[in-house]
């Protein structure tokens, strides 16, 4: 079993006007494994995938929803089915469409 010092950790490093700020990302080992798998399928390294996710979050104006734990998010369990709404279920955007990587 790996010790905490041996486990991968992620942070965002931002440089602006000569200053630098590093913000740790609290990712679990399961999240990191999922990112690595997703990156492998796309032929990217994990840094490129995470960079694309950050860009897509900003471009699609999702920063508040990602960062605010109280933001309104639809509850997938309580949403009415397409038959109850009388309409087709809207397609959710895939990670690929958000990143524009195909």
Helices and strands as residue ranges (DSSP letters): E 10-16, E 19-25, H 29-42, H 46-59, H 63-67, H 82-85, H 95-99
